């Protein structure tokens, strides 16, 4: 017995929830659209292949048009990518990005203040 595309997509939706932090939406389609630009371009293309196959699978005649080799490759590559994601590293990188942004803003503001003080002859 073969596993349907929708059932295989549920595994990807749990990976999206656990590894990428996409908690909104039910099912793969909603979680995939919410992930949006968190995914690289090639992963978004693979997800579109899976979504198209899911739509075709519901209709008996259109299900014959599914390119199963392409869909299996998309599942394999997307699953591999999602399993390699580290949620702790994502959180750490987000905090470090915030810290560097604040440091840059403080550096630029200090430079502007110093420049104005030099321009006005206070230093």
Secondary structure, DSSP 4 states (H G I P E B T S, - for coil): -PPPHHHHHHHHHHHHHHHH---SSSHHHHHHHHHGGGS-HHHHHHHHHHHHHHHHHTSTTGGGG--HHHHHHHHHHHHHHHHH--HHHHHHHHHHHHHHHHHHHHHHHHHHHHHHHHHTT--
